[in-house]
Amino acid sequence: MDSIDRKIIELLKMNSRITSSEISRQIHLSVPAVSERIRKLEEGGIIQRFTVKLNREKSGILLVAFIMVQLEKPEHIPVFKELVLKDTRVLECHHIAGGYDYRETWNVVRCDRQPSVFTANRIIRLDPLPHTRFRAGFTHSAETQGR
């Protein structure tokens, strides 16, 4: 991967629907050359997929919740991973170091109660997850474009 590939990636991160023609114009490379580079980036696994960015408010997402999870026993890891993969609200789950084992990021679309009660009840019901800490982002303060 060279500096031209990095420029192409930056443009695609800003707008995954940008045309090869527009990329070509911006980086001063032919359209076939741009298309070939994108193909190679995909085949090499550097570009895994092209996605969309949703407007949280307009798509009905009430908040983004950050949940810290501490598993009681290492044997609970397979069950935990299965639960995370099945739950469509979970955007990300990262294995972390420190006082907790995992950090989940959730989109909470709707709930009948206070978000903290809703999430705490969901977590408490999951047998292998006895130790959790709940944090929620109620407002959107800053987000980087294309990272």
PLY file of the C-alpha trace (Angstrom):
ply
format ascii 1.0
element vertex 147
property float x
property float y
property float z
element edge 146
property int vertex1
property int vertex2
end_header
0.00 0.00 0.00
1.46 3.33 -1.06
0.49 6.99 -0.66
-1.90 6.84 -3.65
-3.74 3.88 -2.09
-3.98 5.85 1.16
-5.49 8.83 -0.69
-8.03 6.54 -2.36
-8.93 5.02 1.01
-9.36 8.47 2.59
-11.74 9.51 -0.21
-13.72 6.27 0.14
-13.91 6.71 3.93
-15.44 10.16 3.42
-17.92 8.85 0.84
-18.10 5.15 0.00
-20.25 5.96 -3.05
-17.70 8.22 -4.68
-17.09 7.18 -8.28
-13.77 6.03 -9.66
-14.06 8.96 -12.04
-14.26 11.45 -9.17
-11.37 9.78 -7.34
-9.41 9.88 -10.59
-10.02 13.61 -10.91
-8.97 14.31 -7.32
-5.77 12.27 -7.28
-4.77 12.79 -10.92
-4.76 9.14 -11.93
-6.66 7.43 -14.76
-10.04 5.85 -14.05
-8.82 2.33 -14.96
-5.83 2.76 -12.63
-8.10 3.86 -9.77
-10.49 0.97 -10.40
-7.61 -1.51 -10.43
-6.20 -0.13 -7.18
-9.61 -0.39 -5.47
-9.99 -3.96 -6.76
-6.56 -4.87 -5.34
-7.38 -3.23 -2.00
-10.55 -5.34 -1.83
-8.86 -8.56 -2.91
-6.06 -7.96 -0.42
-8.59 -7.58 2.40
-7.62 -3.99 3.14
-11.10 -2.84 2.09
-13.53 -5.31 3.62
-16.84 -3.69 2.68
-18.52 -0.44 1.75
-21.01 0.84 4.33
-23.39 3.69 5.09
-23.47 6.12 8.00
-26.91 6.61 9.52
-28.18 9.81 11.08
-28.93 8.49 14.57
-31.68 10.98 15.37
-33.53 10.56 12.07
-33.25 6.76 12.21
-34.86 6.64 15.67
-31.81 5.80 17.78
-32.39 7.32 21.21
-28.88 6.95 22.52
-25.58 5.21 22.21
-24.77 3.12 25.27
-21.27 2.12 26.35
-21.31 -0.96 28.55
-18.37 -2.34 30.47
-18.52 -6.09 31.08
-16.55 -8.19 33.52
-17.03 -11.93 33.11
-16.97 -14.00 36.27
-15.09 -16.94 34.70
-13.11 -17.46 31.48
-15.49 -20.32 30.63
-18.20 -17.69 30.03
-16.37 -16.18 27.06
-17.94 -18.42 24.36
-21.48 -17.78 25.68
-20.79 -14.06 25.95
-19.49 -13.88 22.39
-22.53 -15.77 21.12
-24.89 -13.36 22.91
-23.05 -10.34 21.51
-23.16 -11.67 17.94
-26.91 -12.36 18.18
-27.86 -8.96 19.66
-28.52 -6.52 16.81
-28.18 -3.53 19.15
-24.50 -4.22 19.69
-22.41 -2.17 17.27
-19.00 -3.12 18.63
-17.47 -5.26 21.31
-13.81 -4.90 22.25
-11.69 -7.05 24.54
-9.94 -4.59 26.87
-7.34 -4.54 29.65
-7.90 -3.19 33.14
-10.77 -3.70 35.55
-13.19 -4.99 32.91
-12.97 -7.60 30.17
-15.09 -6.10 27.38
-16.52 -2.79 26.22
-19.73 -2.94 24.18
-21.19 -0.12 22.13
-24.95 -0.29 21.59
-27.55 1.61 19.60
-30.68 1.85 21.74
-33.63 2.46 19.43
-36.51 2.38 21.87
-37.25 1.54 25.45
-40.29 1.88 27.70
-38.29 2.86 30.77
-35.29 4.99 31.55
-32.42 3.82 29.31
-30.22 2.98 32.31
-32.92 0.76 33.83
-33.63 -0.90 30.46
-29.97 -1.68 29.83
-29.19 -2.71 33.41
-32.14 -5.12 33.36
-30.98 -6.62 30.04
-27.47 -7.13 31.39
-28.54 -8.51 34.78
-30.74 -11.14 33.06
-27.69 -12.55 31.27
-26.35 -15.16 33.66
-22.66 -15.07 32.65
-22.46 -11.27 33.00
-22.73 -10.52 36.72
-20.40 -7.51 36.78
-21.25 -4.62 34.46
-20.99 -0.88 34.46
-23.41 1.17 32.40
-22.61 4.44 30.69
-24.77 6.10 28.06
-24.17 8.88 25.59
-27.35 10.96 25.50
-25.97 13.66 23.26
-23.61 13.59 20.36
-20.72 15.92 21.15
-18.18 15.14 18.43
-17.45 12.64 15.72
-14.69 12.48 13.20
-15.52 12.16 9.54
-14.13 9.14 7.78
-12.12 7.46 10.51
0 1
1 2
2 3
3 4
4 5
5 6
6 7
7 8
8 9
9 10
10 11
11 12
12 13
13 14
14 15
15 16
16 17
17 18
18 19
19 20
20 21
21 22
22 23
23 24
24 25
25 26
26 27
27 28
28 29
29 30
30 31
31 32
32 33
33 34
34 35
35 36
36 37
37 38
38 39
39 40
40 41
41 42
42 43
43 44
44 45
45 46
46 47
47 48
48 49
49 50
50 51
51 52
52 53
53 54
54 55
55 56
56 57
57 58
58 59
59 60
60 61
61 62
62 63
63 64
64 65
65 66
66 67
67 68
68 69
69 70
70 71
71 72
72 73
73 74
74 75
75 76
76 77
77 78
78 79
79 80
80 81
81 82
82 83
83 84
84 85
85 86
86 87
87 88
88 89
89 90
90 91
91 92
92 93
93 94
94 95
95 96
96 97
97 98
98 99
99 100
100 101
101 102
102 103
103 104
104 105
105 106
106 107
107 108
108 109
109 110
110 111
111 112
112 113
113 114
114 115
115 116
116 117
117 118
118 119
119 120
120 121
121 122
122 123
123 124
124 125
125 126
126 127
127 128
128 129
129 130
130 131
131 132
132 133
133 134
134 135
135 136
136 137
137 138
138 139
139 140
140 141
141 142
142 143
143 144
144 145
145 146
